[in-house]
Amino acid sequence: MRDLTTVVTAQDEEVARLKAAAQAAPVPPPPAPRPAPEPAQPERTKLEPAMAEPAMPEPRPEPRVEPRSLLPRPFPPRPVPPLPLSSSRAAPPAEPPRPVLPRGTALPEEALVAAFEGDGLEVHLQPVVTLPQRKVVAYEALARLRAGADLVAPEIFLPVLERHGRTTELDRRMLQRVLTIARHLGGRGSEASITYGLSPLSLFEPGFLRWLARLVGGETGLGGRIVLALPQASWRGLDAEQAAALAGLRGRVGFTLDRPTDLRFDAAALAARGVGQIKVPAGLLLRPARADLADIAPEDLVTALARSGIRLVACGVEAEADVPDLIDLDVALAQGTAFAAPRPVRAEVLASPVPEPGPETDPEPPQRKPFRSFLRRAV
């Protein structure tokens, strides 16, 4: 026990001595931080001068505003002349021609009527071709009116002639010239037919259809090469007298339905009246406005009409891109500016016109027999 006390006492004295020595010794200052090493610069040669530090840009002085009267007047920019095209440089594509508007729209009605009563009526022919061969098999006779230097389109002068009661006279003069052209084609050995679209008002003119029968009655060898076209509305609204008069022309002229408003055709009834062709605009066949305009699909229309012996003619074909679509619909005949535009008939062809048929002669009235002779036949 005494030894343990001695050892503990000695240890306490040693600890106290070490603490006193630690307090008496000076505290060394903390080491200073080392500076970062500078980047090594490449050694300069004699041929490479030292790069100077970029100088700060000097502030620009504010622009001085001159009085308005002293400022120069602006001039419009001059147009840059186009560079000449060399032989090696291809020329830019030409712009498509602008559509020609019908001339004569500003002409007064009196001038149009005077041109019609004079020598202003012209006949233009537009061919009807086969698809896909594009062989000309028929023509359509179109009326044009030349008033001075203006060639007036039908949509301009036809309403004027209707208001002045000249439509039947127009049909008479056109049919005489159509017959002259048919004679000329027959003399050259051509079998092409000529179609002319009658005005619906001529059907109601007294004696017009009888005059037409006398006009073509004396012609031999025509074989129905003159074809009369009537609108769809006229074929649907024929009365008994008109139907009988048209029936009397069968065998000497042909018949066509044109200007349709829909694709609902009674092929059997039309064939019974002698209709051999139906002219339908290409837009109505390829892009019908409404689905209720036809009873059957357009791709079946050609076959349905052919069962009754009627051929379909696509008219108004203006785009070449529509031709393959018409061929896909089995359309065999087509007409339009995509194939040929209407051309005027040469003056020498119309040099010998067909004379005007004589007046209609009324048949002799039946002789009245006495009543006694009637009784004798009864007995």
Secondary structure, DSSP 8 states (H G I E B T S, - for coil): -HHHHHHHHHHHHHHHHHHHHHHHS--------------------SSS-------------------GGGS---------------SSS-------------BTTTS-HHHHHHHHHTT-EEEEEEEEEETTT--EEEEEEEEEEEETTEEE-HHHHHHHHHHTT-HHHHHHHHHHHHHHHHHHHHHTT---EEEEE--GGGGGSTTHHHHHHHHHHT--S-TT-EEEEEEHHHHHT--HHHHHHHHTTBTTBEEEEES-SSB---HHHHHHTTEEEEEEEHHHHHS-S-GGGBSS-GGGHHHHHHTTT-EEEEE----TTHHHHHHHTT--EE-STTT---EE--TTTTSS------------------HHHHHHHH-
